[in-house]
């Protein structure tokens, strides 16, 4: 299977839909711009893109990224030119902390589900001491 390039894909889609190619280009560009914004905007811990998959935030990278942003803010000091960037980094830190909370809550829920499933499976398995013995019987 040979992957198609974007130009071929857009052209074939326009022909198949019976729409002008520039309209299809604008639509596809708009869609992918929204996807990129969704991924980089740090609004959700995971984003599902149909027929492509789920993109999740790497939860182990969040604290590292927060620390890197804090160091960047400290290094900028009180310079007026860096003030806008500092505000952007503070906004990113706040969003990352909110996502960290969401990820932690989701992890707790998954752990509870796993524990409940294990408890249910343990109750279904017969115990080895329920009247059975590995010792030979006298009968």
KANOR-V449480 format. One record per run of one state. SS is the DSSP state (H for helix, E for strand, C for the rest). FROM is the first residue (numbers start at 0). TO is the last residue. If there is no record, write none. Layout:
BEGIN
ss->SS from->FROM to->TO
ss->SS from->FROM to->TO
END
This chain:
BEGIN
ss->C from->0 to->4
ss->H from->5 to->16
ss->C from->17 to->19
ss->H from->20 to->39
ss->C from->40 to->44
ss->E from->45 to->48
ss->C from->49 to->51
ss->E from->52 to->55
ss->C from->56 to->57
ss->H from->58 to->75
ss->C from->76 to->81
ss->H from->82 to->123
ss->C from->124 to->138
END
